Structure formats: C-alpha cells, structure tokens
Amino acid sequence: MSTVNSRSPEKEELIEKLRAGFFDPASSIIDRELLIAFQQGLERWVQVNLFPEHPERTFICEFLPDNHQFIQIDPFASFAVESGNSELSPVGVGTILLPSTNNTVEIALIEPEGAVELIIKLQAEAASNSLAGLGPDPELDLYCDVDGPHTLDAFETMMQARWPISWATAIGSEGVWPKMGFRKLAETADGPAALSLLNLTCHVGSSRFMRLPLENIHADVHRLGDRCEYRIKVKVGSVAGQLAERLTGRLKVNHFPFWNRHLGVVDRSAYITREERSIRVEIERGVPLLVLECSDVLRGSQFVDSRWAMWVDPVRCFEFVHTGSSELRLDFKTTPSTDLRVVYLAENVCGTSGELEGSRLRRDSIQFTVLCEIPKIDNTSLSLAWWLSRGYSFPPLARFLTESELRRILWDLMPLPLKEHKPHIKFRSVLRGSSNGQCGIHGYPTIIATLEIKASPDREDLTYYCSWLQRMISPMCPIGIHVAVETSLIP
C-alpha cells in the first residue's frame, strides 16, 4: 500500500481541500466525491473508536399482548433469552407496547380518493385507557416486514404521502409526522458529545420503522361494539392500489428493534470505588463500551469524555479506560467525587442468529419473540441526496449549497402525488422580516421555491405538501437561510 509523503503535493492539496470544506477555492464548487468519502470515513472512525471489536447487532422482536394495558418499557431494561445466557435490549427510549388483537395492520383501499386506510385492531378495553402514564409525546411504531426493495419503496412512498393534517403538519409546530427511523437512544443531561457521536453511526434497520403520534391517534379511536380500532387515512394518489398490494401483510405493530447493548446507571456511592484520580465500578452485566453522562450530583457539575471535548477544561473531563471486562473505569485529572451519577452503554452477551431466532425474551411478565437479525451492510453507495433527504445534516458542510442541489433535494423529497404533475421548479430570493418588541425588526434571507403545475390538484393537498416539504428541508438549510415552498398553477 502506498503512502503519502509528509511533504508531497498530494498531501498539501488534500489539506487545502479539508480546510476549504471541500470547495475548490478557485471556482467555489464543492467536491462531492471527497465529501461523501469524508462522511463515510467519519462514520467508520466513530464506529471503531466508540466500539472497538464490539460490532452492533440489531434484531426484530415481536410482542404478543396478553392484557388491555399500554406498557412503556424502562429504557434501562434488558430481556433475557429463556434458553442460554444471551440478553437483548430495546433500541431507544420510549418503547410503547400496544394492547392489540392482531399485530398485522390491515390496509383498506379507498380507490376513488387515491387513498388507503390503515386499521390497527385493539382489545375493546383499550379505548377507555389513558395514556397519561406513558410520559410526554408517546409514539406508535410501525414496522415494515421488508421482503425486497419494492416493499421498502412503497413504505417510503407512504411516509411521504398526505397524512391527517391535524397532526402531520400541526399549526404551531415545526416538525412533521410520520418520522422515519429509531427514536433517540438515550435521555441524558445537556446532550453530551458521546451521544451525538453514537447517533452519527448508521443503525441497521432504521429505514424499516416509522413513528406516529400515539396521543393524536388514540384521541380518534373507533369503538365498534366489542371492538376497538385505530383508523388512519393516508392519501397517496394514483399508486394507492399498487401500494396497498405491496404492503398488505407487511405493516406491523408491536415489532421493535432490539440490540446487543443496554443502558446502565450508577448513582450510589456505595457502588463506586474511588482511588486518587480514578473511579472503578463493577457493573452487573456485560462489558462497558461508552459513558454517556457523568455528573456530580451534589454540585450539579458535568464531566465529559476527553476524546470528544477539545474545548472543555481538562479538570471537567474524564478518560474512559477500556478494560475488556465488566469493570467500568474513569480516570480524572483531579480527585473525583464519590457522589457521581454515571450513565453508560454496555455490550450484552449475545449468541448467534441461529441460537436466537425463534427464541423467547422475558423480563418479569413481558415476553417477546426474536424474529430475525437484520444483516449489517456497508452503505458505501448512498448518495448525498439520499443522506440529506432523510434529514441527516452532519457534518454541516453536507447541507445544500447551490440551486442545483436544492432542486435535486426537492425532487428527491417530493411526495409522489405532487411529483406526478411534473412541476417546474423556480427559485427567487427575498429578505423577510420578523419583529421583536425589544429588539426591533430583523431581516433574514429566504429562498422561495415555486412549483409550477399545469394541472389543478386539490388545494388542500397542495397546502399540505408545500408545508411538508418546507418542514423537511428546514434542517438542511445553511445557517441563516430559510426556504419557503409554494405552488403556482399555470395554464
């Protein structure tokens, strides 16, 4: 393998490109191939540095309800496999189990409206149950049992379709429903860098999950005698029949991602052995991989991992020491307090796919069945448009920078019913103002994207799609830039 000489022109050129954010200084054109390579390199670097020799594995597990209660799983819970020593834990916080009677979502075609209706059957008593004990903003998980790329395409098309406007693009909110992928992996103080890096890594299988606002859906529950149902109408346009055919039998509830990791917490001084400038904790199970939070309970101060804390004073940092055993060790620059709260991520003991698939997971009275392990793949072929269209905005240089990029992202994101009209996209820039009683009037640059359409689709549909597109693009805007989306009917 050849190396780059420390004083070679090739190295000088690469350093210049890195410092310029992959722009050609002469022409201000970004080098996309280098940017993608850098993005992929960052992901691999994070994976290797966070979990050396401890690869992530993701399993799909099904919950079979035996009562009429909504149940929220403790994010620190691990489930033991009935046969063997393996353990798995749910990915992310806020996993909610539904009291369904059938975990397969029924799909009814409403052909005249170009729509489908998703029907989730629940136990009759579920209609009168309160969601108050589930915590803020509970979410309903929809899983797509993918059997090929066409099924995944149909699932993504449905996500981009018109959902009930009362909650999909609610007034007063900048977000949009449904949301693709897993929930956040942990709730920790001040969003430490370690958790941000953990979220940067690609989590296999996340594209097979969609999340809906359970509170809004439960408010419209249908009671039919001794039956109880959630019914959600989704307008998808001319492909409604094709989409219903592809997704029938494939949409599931009570199917969740589990992985060979678990969250743990140490918040009692009795469990902490303090030495002159380090602490040691023997954790109950597994091998510690990463510390997500370390705080002094009495003083309220935070300590951060020195690997991701370039601008933090060293006395507020710790060094995480990989012991390769069940011992969690942190080294400090000064004598540490014993009144620490430490949240960590550890690796579970996990058998092979053949040993786990079809087995039962149990914790107290809650049981799951392990259906399959999702194979890990290398996403080297993903384009920047794919990356941006799904809302990923790290690193900042991956945000769109030119009109052609914005046009490509708009087209990639555009819901199919709107795309079928083959709109012509025009751009103009304006300075919009916002007033503040104390600070006066401020202006901010806004790019207005106008979609020129010859046909005359439903006005409410147009309003919805424009709002949806605008909200999806907002996280991808360069800092200080806003994008507004509107339509114009042309003869």
C-alpha positions in Angstrom: 0.0 0.0 0.0 1.4 3.4 -1.0 1.8 6.2 1.5 1.5 10.0 1.1 4.9 11.7 1.7 4.7 14.1 4.6 5.7 17.0 2.2 4.1 15.8 -1.0 1.9 18.0 -3.3 -0.9 15.4 -2.9 -1.0 15.9 0.9 -0.8 19.6 0.5 -3.8 19.6 -1.8 -5.8 17.3 0.4 -5.1 19.5 3.5 -6.2 22.6 1.5 -9.5 20.9 0.5 -10.2 19.8 4.1 -9.7 23.4 5.3 -11.8 24.8 2.5 -14.7 22.4 3.3 -14.1 20.5 0.0 -14.6 23.6 -2.1 -12.4 24.4 -5.0 -11.0 27.7 -3.9 -10.8 28.9 -7.5 -14.4 28.1 -8.5 -16.3 27.7 -5.2 -17.6 24.3 -6.4 -17.8 21.6 -3.8 -16.1 18.2 -4.5 -18.9 15.8 -3.8 -16.9 12.6 -4.1 -14.4 13.8 -1.5 -17.3 15.0 0.8 -19.0 11.6 0.6 -15.7 9.8 1.2 -15.1 12.0 4.2 -18.6 11.4 5.6 -18.2 7.6 5.3 -14.7 7.8 6.9 -16.2 9.8 9.8 -18.8 7.1 10.4 -16.3 4.3 10.3 -13.9 6.2 12.5 -16.7 6.8 15.1 -17.7 3.2 15.0 -14.1 1.9 15.5 -13.3 4.4 18.3 -16.6 4.0 20.1 -16.8 0.2 20.0 -13.5 -1.4 19.1 -14.1 -5.1 18.4 -17.7 -4.8 19.6 -19.9 -4.7 16.5 -23.5 -3.6 16.8 -26.2 -6.2 16.0 -29.9 -5.4 15.6 -32.8 -7.9 15.9 -36.5 -7.6 15.2 -38.6 -8.8 18.2 -42.4 -9.2 18.4 -44.5 -8.5 21.5 -47.7 -10.6 21.9 -50.0 -8.7 24.3 -51.9 -10.6 27.0 -53.8 -7.8 28.5 -55.5 -4.5 27.6 -52.9 -2.1 29.0 -50.5 0.2 27.2 -47.0 -0.6 28.5 -43.9 1.6 28.3 -40.6 -0.2 28.7 -37.9 1.0 31.0 -35.0 2.2 28.8 -32.6 0.6 31.2 -34.3 -2.8 30.9 -32.6 -5.9 29.4 -34.6 -9.0 28.4 -33.1 -12.5 28.9 -33.3 -15.2 26.4 -35.2 -18.2 28.0 -32.6 -20.7 26.7 -29.0 -19.7 27.2 -27.2 -16.7 28.6 -28.0 -14.1 25.9 -29.7 -10.7 26.6 -31.1 -8.1 24.3 -32.4 -4.6 25.0 -34.8 -2.3 23.1 -33.1 0.4 20.9 -34.1 3.9 22.1 -36.2 5.3 24.8 -40.0 5.4 24.9 -40.8 1.9 23.5 -44.6 1.5 23.9 -46.4 -1.8 23.7 -50.0 -1.8 22.3 -52.8 -3.9 23.6 -53.6 -5.1 20.0 -55.5 -8.2 19.0 -53.6 -8.5 15.7 -50.1 -7.2 15.2 -50.6 -7.1 11.4 -52.0 -3.7 10.2 -55.0 -4.1 7.8 -54.9 -1.9 4.7 -58.2 -0.9 3.1 -58.1 0.6 -0.4 -60.2 3.8 -1.0 -59.7 3.9 -4.7 -61.9 6.9 -5.6 -59.9 9.1 -3.3 -56.5 7.6 -4.2 -56.1 6.7 -0.5 -55.5 3.8 1.8 -56.8 3.3 5.4 -54.6 1.7 8.0 -56.6 -0.3 10.5 -55.0 -1.3 13.8 -57.2 -3.6 15.9 -57.1 -3.3 19.7 -58.7 -5.0 22.6 -62.0 -3.4 23.5 -60.9 -2.1 26.9 -58.0 -0.2 25.3 -60.4 2.6 24.1 -61.0 3.7 27.7 -57.4 3.5 28.8 -55.5 6.7 29.5 -52.0 7.4 28.0 -51.2 9.7 31.0 -48.7 7.3 32.5 -46.6 6.9 29.3 -44.6 10.1 29.6 -44.6 13.0 27.2 -45.2 12.6 23.4 -45.7 8.9 23.2 -45.1 7.3 19.8 -46.6 4.4 17.9 -44.1 2.3 16.0 -45.0 0.9 12.5 -42.6 -1.7 11.2 -42.3 -2.8 7.6 -41.5 -6.5 7.2 -39.4 -5.9 4.1 -39.1 -8.7 1.5 -37.3 -6.7 -1.2 -36.6 -3.2 -2.4 -40.1 -2.7 -3.9 -41.6 -3.1 -0.4 -39.3 -0.6 1.1 -40.0 1.8 -1.8 -43.7 1.5 -1.1 -43.1 2.1 2.7 -41.1 5.3 1.9 -43.8 6.5 -0.5 -46.4 6.1 2.1 -44.3 8.1 4.6 -44.2 11.0 2.1 -48.0 10.8 1.4 -50.7 13.1 2.9 -51.5 12.0 6.5 -54.2 13.6 8.7 -53.3 17.3 8.5 -54.4 17.9 12.1 -51.3 16.3 13.4 -49.0 15.6 10.4 -48.2 19.3 9.9 -49.8 20.8 13.0 -50.0 24.6 13.3 -47.6 25.9 15.9 -45.2 23.1 15.3 -42.2 23.0 13.0 -42.0 19.2 13.0 -43.6 16.7 10.6 -45.2 13.3 11.1 -44.6 10.5 10.5 -41.0 10.2 11.4 -38.6 7.7 10.0 -36.2 5.6 11.9 -35.4 4.8 15.6 -36.1 7.1 18.5 -33.2 8.7 20.2 -31.0 6.2 22.0 -30.9 7.8 25.5 -32.1 10.7 27.6 -29.0 12.4 29.1 -28.1 15.8 30.5 -27.0 18.5 28.1 -26.7 16.3 25.0 -23.1 15.1 25.5 -20.8 14.7 22.5 -20.6 10.9 23.1 -24.3 10.6 22.4 -24.1 12.8 19.3 -21.4 10.5 18.0 -23.4 7.4 18.8 -26.3 8.9 16.8 -23.9 9.5 13.9 -23.2 5.8 13.4 -25.5 4.0 11.0 -28.0 1.8 12.8 -29.0 -1.1 10.6 -32.8 -1.5 10.0 -33.8 2.0 10.9 -35.4 2.6 7.5 -37.9 -0.1 8.2 -39.5 1.9 11.1 -42.0 4.8 11.1 -43.2 6.6 14.2 -46.6 8.2 14.6 -48.0 10.4 17.4 -49.9 8.0 19.6 -51.8 10.7 21.6 -53.4 12.1 18.5 -54.3 8.7 17.0 -55.7 7.5 20.3 -57.9 10.6 20.6 -59.7 9.4 17.4 -60.1 5.7 18.5 -63.1 4.0 16.9 -65.4 1.9 19.2 -67.4 -0.7 17.4 -69.4 -2.8 19.9 -66.9 -5.2 21.4 -64.1 -4.0 19.0 -61.7 -1.1 19.2 -59.7 0.3 16.3 -57.3 2.9 15.2 -58.1 4.0 11.6 -55.7 6.3 9.8 -56.4 7.5 6.2 -53.4 8.2 4.1 -53.8 9.9 0.7 -51.2 8.5 -1.8 -52.6 9.3 -5.2 -52.7 7.1 -8.3 -50.4 4.4 -6.8 -52.8 3.7 -3.9 -53.8 0.3 -5.3 -50.2 -0.7 -6.0 -49.1 0.5 -2.6 -51.9 -1.4 -0.8 -50.9 -4.6 -2.7 -47.3 -4.3 -1.8 -47.8 -3.5 1.9 -50.7 -5.8 2.7 -49.5 -8.2 5.4 -46.2 -6.3 5.7 -47.1 -3.5 8.1 -46.8 -4.5 11.7 -47.3 -3.0 15.2 -45.6 -4.3 18.4 -42.5 -5.1 16.4 -39.4 -3.4 17.8 -35.7 -3.2 17.2 -33.6 -4.8 19.9 -29.8 -4.8 20.0 -26.8 -6.3 21.8 -26.4 -3.2 24.0 -28.0 -1.9 27.2 -28.1 1.3 29.2 -26.9 1.2 32.8 -26.7 3.8 35.6 -24.6 4.0 38.7 -25.9 6.5 41.2 -24.9 5.2 44.6 -21.6 6.0 46.2 -21.5 2.5 47.8 -21.0 1.0 44.3 -18.1 3.3 43.4 -14.5 2.6 44.4 -12.6 5.8 44.4 -8.9 6.0 44.0 -6.6 9.0 44.0 -7.6 10.2 40.5 -10.0 7.5 39.2 -13.1 5.6 39.9 -14.0 1.9 39.4 -17.4 0.3 39.2 -18.1 -3.4 38.8 -21.2 -3.3 36.6 -23.9 -6.0 36.9 -23.6 -7.5 33.4 -21.9 -7.0 30.1 -18.8 -5.0 29.0 -18.9 -1.2 29.3 -18.4 0.5 25.9 -19.2 4.2 26.4 -20.1 6.7 29.1 -23.0 8.9 28.1 -23.3 11.0 31.2 -21.1 11.7 34.2 -22.3 14.3 36.7 -21.6 15.3 40.3 -24.9 15.0 42.0 -24.2 17.4 44.9 -22.5 20.2 42.9 -24.5 19.8 39.7 -21.4 19.8 37.5 -20.9 17.7 34.4 -17.8 15.8 33.3 -17.2 14.8 29.7 -15.2 12.2 27.8 -11.8 13.8 26.9 -11.9 12.2 23.4 -14.8 14.4 22.4 -14.1 17.5 24.5 -11.5 19.6 22.7 -12.6 22.9 24.1 -13.5 21.7 27.7 -11.2 22.4 30.6 -9.3 19.2 31.5 -10.5 19.3 35.1 -14.0 18.8 33.8 -13.0 15.8 31.7 -12.5 12.1 32.3 -10.7 9.4 30.3 -12.7 6.3 29.6 -10.5 3.2 30.0 -11.4 0.1 28.1 -10.8 -2.7 30.5 -12.3 -5.5 28.3 -14.1 -6.8 31.4 -17.2 -5.8 33.5 -15.2 -3.1 35.2 -16.1 0.5 34.4 -13.1 2.7 35.0 -12.8 6.5 34.6 -9.6 8.5 35.1 -9.7 12.2 36.1 -7.2 15.0 36.3 -8.2 15.7 39.9 -9.6 13.7 42.8 -13.2 12.7 41.8 -16.2 12.9 43.9 -18.0 9.7 45.0 -21.3 11.4 44.6 -21.4 10.7 40.9 -24.1 9.7 38.6 -22.8 7.7 35.6 -24.9 6.6 32.6 -23.1 4.1 30.4 -23.7 1.9 27.4 -22.6 -1.7 27.7 -22.5 -4.8 25.4 -24.8 -7.6 26.2 -23.8 -11.3 26.0 -25.4 -12.3 22.7 -25.5 -15.6 20.9 -25.6 -16.4 17.1 -28.5 -15.6 14.9 -29.3 -19.3 14.7 -29.4 -19.6 18.5 -31.6 -16.5 19.0 -34.1 -16.6 16.1 -37.4 -18.0 17.3 -36.5 -17.8 21.0 -38.4 -16.0 23.7 -37.2 -12.9 25.6 -38.6 -12.3 29.0 -38.5 -9.7 31.7 -41.0 -10.1 34.5 -44.3 -10.7 32.8 -43.4 -9.1 29.4 -42.4 -11.5 26.6 -41.0 -11.0 23.1 -40.2 -13.4 20.3 -37.0 -12.9 18.4 -38.0 -13.0 14.7 -34.7 -12.3 12.9 -31.4 -10.4 12.9 -31.0 -7.7 10.3 -27.8 -8.2 8.4 -25.2 -5.4 8.7 -24.3 -3.8 5.3 -21.8 -1.2 4.2 -23.7 1.8 2.8 -20.9 3.0 0.5 -23.3 3.6 -2.4 -25.5 6.1 -0.7 -25.7 9.4 -2.4 -25.6 12.8 -0.7 -29.1 13.4 -1.9 -30.3 10.3 -0.1 -28.4 11.4 3.0 -29.9 14.9 3.0 -33.4 13.8 2.1 -33.6 11.8 5.3 -32.8 14.7 7.4 -29.1 14.0 8.3 -27.2 17.2 8.5 -23.8 16.2 9.9 -21.3 17.4 9.0 -22.5 21.0 8.4 -20.8 21.0 5.0 -23.3 18.4 3.8 -26.1 21.0 3.7 -27.2 22.1 0.3 -25.1 25.0 -1.1 -26.3 25.5 -4.6 -29.5 25.9 -6.5 -29.0 22.6 -8.4 -28.5 20.8 -5.1 -31.7 22.3 -3.6 -33.6 21.4 -6.8 -32.3 17.8 -6.5 -33.3 17.5 -2.9 -36.7 19.0 -3.5 -37.3 16.4 -6.2 -36.0 13.6 -4.1 -38.2 14.6 -1.2 -41.3 15.5 -3.2 -44.4 13.3 -2.5 -45.4 11.1 -5.4 -48.9 12.8 -5.9 -47.1 16.1 -6.4 -44.3 14.6 -8.5 -46.8 13.0 -10.9 -47.7 16.6 -12.1 -44.0 17.1 -13.1 -43.8 20.6 -11.7 -41.2 23.0 -13.0 -39.2 24.4 -10.1 -38.2 28.1 -10.0 -36.3 30.0 -7.3 -36.2 33.5 -6.1 -34.5 35.1 -3.1 -36.1 37.7 -0.8 -35.4 39.3 2.5 -38.2 38.6 5.0 -38.6 40.4 8.3 -39.5 39.4 11.8 -40.4 41.8 14.6 -39.5 41.6 18.2 -40.8 44.2 20.7 -37.5 44.6 22.4 -35.0 44.1 19.5 -36.9 45.8 16.6 -37.2 44.3 13.1 -34.8 41.8 11.8 -34.4 40.5 8.2 -33.4 37.0 7.2 -32.7 35.7 3.7 -35.4 33.4 2.3 -35.2 31.2 -0.8 -38.7 30.8 -2.2 -39.1 27.6 -4.3 -42.2 27.8 -6.6 -43.5 24.6 -8.0 -45.3 25.4 -11.3 -48.1 22.9 -12.0 -50.3 22.7 -15.1 -53.0 20.6 -13.7 -55.3 21.7 -10.9 -54.9 19.3 -7.9 -56.8 19.6 -4.7 -56.0 22.9 -3.0 -55.8 21.3 0.5 -53.4 18.7 -0.9 -51.1 21.4 -2.3 -51.1 23.3 1.0 -50.2 20.1 2.9 -47.4 19.1 0.5 -45.9 22.6 0.5 -45.9 22.7 4.3 -44.5 19.2 4.5 -41.7 19.9 2.0 -40.8 23.2 3.8 -40.5 21.5 7.2 -38.4 18.6 5.8 -36.0 20.9 4.1 -35.5 23.3 7.0 -32.9 21.2 8.9 -30.9 21.0 5.7 -30.6 24.8 5.2 -27.3 26.5 5.6 -27.2 28.5 8.9 -29.1 31.8 8.5 -31.0 30.7 5.3 -34.7 29.7 5.2 -36.6 28.0 2.4 -40.3 28.6 1.7 -42.2 26.3 -0.7 -45.2 27.5 -2.7 -47.1 26.4 -5.8 -48.3 28.3 -8.9 -51.0 27.0 -11.3 -50.1 27.7 -14.9 -52.4 27.3 -17.9 
